[in-house]
Amino acid sequence: MEDYKYRYENGRSADFPKDTQHNIWLVTLDNNLYRAPVLENPISVLDVGTGSGIWALDFANRHPKSHVLGIDLSPVKPSSAVPKNCTFRVHNAEAQWDFFGDMGPFDLIHSRMLVMGMRDWRSYFQKCYDHLKPGGWVEAHEVWFPARSENPSTPADAPYLRWGNLVYEGLARGGVESGAAKGFGRLLEDLGFEDVVEDKTGWAVGPWPEDAKARKIGELEAANLHNGLEGMTVGVLTKQLGWAREDVDKFVAEVKDDIYDVEKKYIMNISICFARKPFEK
């Protein structure tokens, strides 16, 4: 996980405002931070891959009786004041889970946008199961590759679709299955979770939908991709597919232009999945 996630997270934080992605998820979830039916004020919450820490901070401010722990590979640099009920630590989620001291087990374990780096989702969700309280919830919000178009006349080699295929191929060569999120539901059931809910849908890329909410998401996601494409692409294409940096830069520029072609009706696949650890019998 370390190699790709480090590049992506740090490229993202350098390239565009930290709240862009958070806002997309807020619109998607109707201003909620999660969908699982957890307690109104869960005592202990873990945010895996916390990035800028914005989800953990938002949760802590909304739930002042809870305590939230956010972990990431890089030190968190919050853009706002950190409330007393929120803590951040540097830790690799794919390493042994010995980072939380007396905070575990957890009522809720949340993760978001780990697609560029998680190599072993089964192991990750097993750790979640092991460190949840009986009746606790795990929830994962992810995108997944390859990308797609809602317009059947869009050429298969259109820049955005080609980009999605190349990222998928490059990550696979590095040991990352970037389409894993479409199988989360079955994986969680296999691990013994109950009440599994899986919503596989997509964000529009660009302001092409007629529906107001979908259109707003499309506007945000186009800006999100436009500003984050370089950080998501350079390492994958140069290190795994052998591209020259100048060729990557030219290709990224083509993709940035292409995502605003509303006739192509581009989609970024997403998955929202949550499940409960069984209560003790």
N, C-alpha and C positions, 0 to 999 in steps of 0.2 A: 504493500500500500504506500510506503513512504515515498517512492520516487515520483509517481504520477500525481498523487494527491498534493505533495509539496509544491510541485510546479504549478498545478492548477490553482490551488488556494492562494499562493503568493502572487501569481500572475493576475488573478482576479482582483485581489485587494489593491494592487498597484494600478490597475487599468480603469476601474469604474467604481462609483459609489457602492459602499458595502450593503446598502439597503435595497438595491435594485432587485436582487433575487428574492429577498425577504418579502418585498411588496408583491411580487408575482404570486408567491405562495399565499399571502394574505388575501389577495383577490380571489384566488382559486378556492380557498377554504372559507370564503365569506367572513373574513376578518378573524377567523379562529386560528389557533396555533397547532391544533391537532383535531382528529376526528374520533379517536377512541373514547369510549364512555368512562373515563377515569373519574375518580373522586373529585369533588369541586376544588379541594385544596390538598392535592397529593403531597405527602410529607417529603419525599425524596425523589428527585428527577435528574436524569442523566441526559445530556445533549452530546451526542457523538459526532465528531467532525464539526465542531462549533464555529470554525472560521473566524469571522469578526466578533462572534459572540452575540449577535443581534437577537437570535431566537431565544437564547438563554436569558438575556437581559429583559426581553419583552415578557417572557413567561414569569420571571421573578417579580417584575413590577405588577403584573396582573394577579399574581398569587403570592402575596406577601407572607403568608403562613407556610409556604413551601420553601425548600432549599434546593437550588439548582446547581449542578456541577457540569461545566462544559469542558470537554477535552478536545485537543487538536494536536497535530504534529508540530505546529509552530506556536510561539507565544501569542496569545490573544492581545490585540490592541484595541480595546473598546472605544467607540466614538462618543460614548455618553458615560455618565457616572455609573459605577457598579454598585447596586444595592447590597446591603449586608447579607441578604439571603442568596447571593450568587457567587460562585467560586469558579476559577478557571485553572486548569492544569495542562501541562504539556505531556501528551501520551499518545502512543500509536495504538489504535483500537484493535489491530491485529496481533499485538503482543499480549502477554499475560495480563489479565485484569487484576492489578494489585494497587491501583492508583487512588481508590476512593476512601480509604481509611474507614471511619465509622459511619460513612454516609449510606452505604449499602445495607441490605438490598433495596432495590428501587421500586417505586410505584409506577413509574413511566420511564421508558428508555426511548428517546427520539433520535432519529438520524435523518440527514437531508443532504442530497447531492454528493454522495460518495462514489458515484459511478466511475470517475476517472482513476480511482485508486484501489478499490476494495478487490482483493484477489480471491478471498474465500468467504463468501456470504454464509455458507452453512456454518462455518466455524464462528463467524460473527454472531449469527442469530442463536447459536448454542450458548455463547457467552451471555447474551441477553437473557436467555431462559434461566441460566444458572444464577444470575444476579438480580432477577426480579423477585419481588415478594409473591407468594401465592395470590393469584387474582390480579397481579400487576400486568401492565400492557407494554407491548413494544409497537412502535410505529415508525415506518420508513417512507420517506417522500423522495422519489428518484425520477430522473429522466432515463431513457434507454435508447440505445442505438441499434440499427441504423435509423436515419431520419426518413420522413416520408412526405408525400404530397397528396392532397385531396383532389387534385385535378389530374385525371387519367391521361391527359395530353401533355403533361409536363415531361420533358425528355429525361430518361434515366441518367444521363450524364450532365444534367443541370448542376451548376456549381454547388448548391446547398446539398443536394442529394449525394453528389460525389464526395463532398466533405464528410457527410455522415458515414458513408461506406469506408472512407480512408481512416477515419478515427476509429471505427469499429475494428478494422483490420489491424491497425497499428497497436491498439490497446491489447488485442488478442495475442499478438506476438510478444507483448510484454507480460502476459499472464493475467490480463484483466478481461473478464467477460462483461462487456458493457451492455449486453442485452439481458443481464440476469434478472432485472427487476420485473420483467414480464412473467417470471415464474415464482415470485415470492410467496404467493398464496399456498401453493402446493408444498414448497419448502418448509414453511412454518407449520403446516399440518403434519408433515413428516417428522418434525422435531417435537411434536406433542402439544403445540399450542392449540387453543380452542377459540371458538367465536371469531374465526378468521374472516376478515373483510378485505377484498381486493378490488380496487377501482383502477382499471387500465384505460386511460384516455389520452388526451394530448392537448398541448398548447398551440394555438395558432402562432405563426411567426409572421409578423406584419399585420397591419390593420385591415385585413380582408373580410373577417366575418361580419354578418349583419347584426348578430346578437351583441348587445352593448357590453356585457361582461367579457365575452370571448374576444371582442374587438380590443378592449382595454388590455387584456392579457397579451394579445398579439402585439400591440404597440410596445408594451414593456419587454416582452421576450425578444423582439427585434433589436431594441436598444441594448438589452442584456448580451445578446450574441454579438452585436456589432462591436461592443467595447471589450468583450471577453474572448473573441475568437483567437487572437494571437496567443494568449496564454494557454488556451485549450489545445492549440494545434501544433505549435512550433516543436515542442519536445517529442510529441508522438511521431510526427512525420520525419523529423531529422534523425532521431535516435533509432526508431524501429523500422521505418520504411526507406531510410537512406536518402531523403531529399536534401538538396542544397538549400541553405537558408534563404537565398534570394528567390528561389522557386516557391518556397513556402510563402514568403511575403507577397509575391505576385498572386498566388492562389487565394490567400486570405482576402486580399483586396477584391478579387472577383466574387468571392462568397459574400462579402459585406454588401456589395452592390446587388447581388442576386436576391438576398433575403427580403428586399423591399419590393420585389416584383409580385404584386398582389394577385396577378392572374394565375400564378403557380400554386397558390394556396398551400404553403408549406406548413408542416406540423412538426413539433418536437414531442415525441412520445413521453408520457409520464405515467407513473404508478404511485398510488396512495394505498398503502397496505398496513393494517394493524391487526393485532391478535392478543389474546389473553393467556397468561400462564394459568393452568388449572388451579383451583382452590385445593387445599389439602383435604383429604377425606378422613 
